[in-house]
Amino acid sequence: MSTHDELVRPDRLGPALAAATGDGRWRTLRAALVSGGKSNLTFLLSSAAGELVLRRPPSGTLLPKAHDMAREARVQRALAGTAVPVPQIVFEDLGGDLLGVPCYVMRRVPGHVLRDSLPDGYAPAAPDKVAMADALVDVLVDLHALDPYTVGLSGHGRPEGFYARQVATWYQQWQQSKMDDVPAIDALVAKLRARTPRDVRAAIVHGDYRLDNCLLDRHNPGRITAVLDWELSTLGHPLADVGMLLFYWTESGEPRPVLTPALTATAGFPGRRHLVDRYVARTGADLADLLTFWAYAHFKFAVIAQGVWTRSLAGTMADQDFGDLSHEVVRIAERGLELLENAA
């Protein structure tokens, strides 16, 4: 049995999918790891019946509240039929009986995942890249405009005290995954704790919103066909998503990130200011606290990077090796600290 077969268990998953879909051809399936995932693992499942996508946590010991398959599946079910495009869930085993861990399977949605380069002939001109940026912002606006209680997500998070609780939660994750003390992390946390963003209407927050967590229409770069990776979704302050989007949106001349793509730093892509201006034009949002959430995004991703490194060293990432990420953790934290120090 191959490593991937141990993680996917086609002998068990195949019959379960055949029963769930009513198509016996799923009894015999093949699984291929989709590279790029730094937290949960994604496998493309194929058979004579077509293609589906499996999501499951990495192997090994997991941090508390991390890699939450139930959260991902729940929000995708709730958003089905809304203005926010998500893949259809076709099978769930949230008790972990089938693979030994919670998992779910969803329809494969056609579209491009854009990471380090564009497909040949795709979005060749600057207006195409601007349309891509606009579509990304517009779907985020649509997400934040939804009433979480109307779509059935009233228990998906606790909006009250969202910011302080997020900082505390991620600092706890840091304490559990760090290998050495990083002064920049502690200094950044201290500055974040000293800030208190104003309360706004609770929104559905994706938690990891970025270009490569979306699928782009293969023929129209100005259209998103699906938003993926809802593991960190919750109810909270919408600027948390805007801050994360700005963190991921690398501009020309900036250091190239190790774990995330820097496609947006290439010619033709608009800068962060364009994203912010479009979000404000669509929502009328008050951006007084945007810098706080942008710095918070740096802290959050520094902790994520530490977790990726820890899991990679432990061999729980399906043979994916991300190398020594200690310098990247420090760089990200120092940049977040710099943002707040320059604003003081």
N, C-alpha and C positions, 0 to 999 in steps of 0.2 A: 504493500500500500504506500503510495507517495505521500509526501508531507501535506500536500494540498488535499488529498483524499482523506487524511486524518482530520483535517479541519472542516471539511465539507461533508464527509460521510455520504457519498452518492448512494451507497447501498440502503441507507435509511431515508435520505432526503428525496431520492427519486420516487419511491412509492408514495411518500407523503404529498409530493407535488402532483403526481398522477391523480391522487384522490381529490386534492384541492381544486385542480383545474378541470377534472373530468376527462383528461387526455392521457391515456395509458402510455403514450410515447415518452412521457417524462420519467418512466421507470428506469430508463437508461440515459444517463446524462454525463456530460463532461464539465469540469470546472477549471477556470483560469483566473488567477489572481489579477485584479486590476491594480496596477502600480499607482503610486501617488498618495494612497491613504496613509495618514500618519497616526490615526487613532483606531477606529474600527476597520475591519478588513472587508473588502468588497470583492466578490467573485462573480464573473460572468458565467452563467450556466447555459449550456447549449444542448439541444437534443433535436431529434427529427421534428419535434413540435415547435421549435423556434428558440428564442433566447429569453432568459429571465436574469435577474440580478439578486444575489444573496448578500445580506449584511449580517455580520457577526462580530463579536469582540475579538481582540487578540487572545492568544492562549496565555496561560500563566496567571499569577496573582494580579488582580485588578484593584485600582484605587477605589475607595468608596464613592458611589454616585457617578463614576465614570463609565463610559461605553454603554449608555442606557438604550437598549434596543426598544424597550416599551415606549420610551419617550419619542424616539424617531417614528415608530409606527403609528403612534397615537396622533401626532400632529399631522402626518401625511393623510391619515384617514379623515381628519377634521377639515383639512384644506381642500379635499377633493371637491370639485365643482365651484370653487371660488375663483377669484381673479389671479390667484397665485398658483402657477402650474406645478404639480407634484406627480410623481409616478404612482400608479395604482398598486396597492398592497394586495397580493394574491394568497399569501400564506404567512402565518405567524406561529412561532413556538416560543412564547415569552417565558415559559417555565423551564426551558433548557432541557427537556426530556430527550429531544432528538439528537442534538449535537453535543450535549453536555453544557451548553451555554445558550442563553436566549438568542434568537435569530429571527429574521423575517425575510421574505422574498417578494420582490416587486417586479412589475413590468419594466422591460427595457424601453426607454424613451429615445427615439432617434434624436441625434444632436451632437454637436462638437463640444468636447471638454477642452478648453483652451488653457494650456499651461505655458510652455517655454517658447512656442512658435505657433504660427498660424498654418493651417493646411494650405497646400499650394493653390493659389488663385482665390483664396477666401479673404474677404474684407481687405482688398488691396489698397484702397484709397483712404485718406484721412476721414472723409465723411462717414465711411463704413465703421471706422473705429469709434467715432463720436456716437454714432447710432447704437453701437454696442454698449458704450458707457451709459447712454441715456436709458436703454432698456434695462440695464442692471439697476439703476436708480429707480426707475418707474415700478418695477416689480417689488422693490423694497418699500416704496410708498404704498403700493397696494396691500402689502402685508401689514404694514403699520396702521392702515385704515380699517382693517377688519376688527369687528367687535369679538374678542375672544370668547365672550360668554354666549353670543349668538351661535357661534360655530361649534360649541361644545367643549371649549378648552378652559372652563372656569377654574379647574383644579390643576392647571398646567404649571402654575408658579404662584409665588406670593409677591405681588407688586409692591406692597408696603415694605419699606426698608431695603428695596432691591439693590441699590448701589453698595451700601455698607455690607450687606450680606454677601454680595459677589466678591468684593475685595477680601473679606474674611475667608470665604470658601476657597478661593484660589491661593490664598496664603497658606491655608491648611494643606492644600494639594502640594504646594511647594515644600513644606516641611516634610511631607511624606515621600517625596521623590528626589530631593536634592542630595548631592553627594558631598558638596562643600558649601560653606557660607559664601554668599555673593553680596558684598556690601551695597552694590547698586540696587539690588532687589529690596533690601531692607529700607534703604533710603527712599526708594520709590513708593513702597507701601506706606511709609510714614507720611509722605506728602499726599498720597491719595486718601488716607484716612482723615487728613485735616480738611478735606473738601466735602461739601454737602450739596450735591446737585439738587435743584428744585424739583418738586414732584410734578409730573405731568400725567395725562391719561395713560393708563396701562395699555401697552401694545403687545402683540405677539412678537417676540424677539427671536430671530434665527440663531444668533449667538456665534456664528462663524461665517458671516455672509461675505462672499468674495466671488470673483469672476470664475475661478475654476471649481467652485461648488455649484455652478449652474451649467445647464446644457444650452448651447446656442443653436438656433435653427440652421440647418446645413446650407440653406439657400438665402436666408435673410439674417444677417448679423444683428439686425435691430429687433430680433424677437428671441425671447428665452422660452425654451420648450419645457424645462423642468428645473426646479430648485432642489438640490440634494443636501444630504448630510445635516439632518435636523437634531443630532445628538445633544447639542447644547441649547436647544430652544427652550424658552420659558416665557413668562409674562413679566414685563418690566419696562424700563425706560428705552424708548426707540433710539435715542442717540447712542446707546451701546452698540447697535448695529452700524450706525454711521461711523462711529469711531473705529470699529473693526475694519470696515470697508476702506477707510482712509489709511489704516495701518498696512493693509495688504496692497494698496494701490501704489506701487513703487514708481517713482518719477525718474526721468533721465538724470544721470550724474550721481544718484544715490548708491550706497553699497548694495551689492546684489545679495538678497537673502539666500540662506542655505536651504531652508526647508520649503519655501514657497516660490512660485514662479515670479518672474519680473517682466512678463510680456508687456505690461502697461508702460514700461520705461522705454519701449521702442518707438520709433518715429510714427507720428500720426495719432497717437493716443492723447486725449486731453489730460490735463493735470487734475489734481485733487480739487482745486477751486471750482472746476466745472461741475464735478459731482455734487459739491456742497450747494452751489448756486441752483442746480436743478432740483435738488431735494427741497430747498427752501421755497423755490417757485411753486412746487407742487403741493407743499404742506403748510407753508407759512410758519414753519418751526422757529422757535427761539433758540439760537445757537450759543447762548451765554455759557452753557456747560459743555460745549463740544470738545474743547481742549482737555477737559478732565477725562472725558470718555475716550479720547484719542490716546492719552497717556495710559489710561487703564487698559486699553487694548494691547499696549506694549507689555505691560505687566502680565496680562493674561496669556499672551503668546509666549513670553519667556518661560512661563510655567509649563505651557504645553510642550515647548521645545525640550525642556528638561525631562518631561515624562516620555517623550518620544525616544530620547537618548537612553533613558533608563530601561525602557521596554526593549529597545534594539539590543542593548548589551545583554539583556536577559534571554534573548533569542525568541521572543514571543510575537514577532512581527512578520511571520511567514517568510523568514530568510531575508527580509529587507534590512540592509545595513546603512544607517544614515551617518556613520562616522562619529568623530568626537565633536559634540555640539556645545562644549563648555564656553568657547569663545563667542558663539552665536547667542547664547543665553545672556552673557554679559553685555554684548553689543546692543541687544534689543532693550535690556533694562536701562542701560545708560542713555539710550536715545529717549526713552520715555521720561526719564528723570530730567533730561535736558529740556524737553518741552515745557515741563512745569517750572523749572528754574528760570527759563527765559521769560516766562509769563508773569513771574513774581514781581 
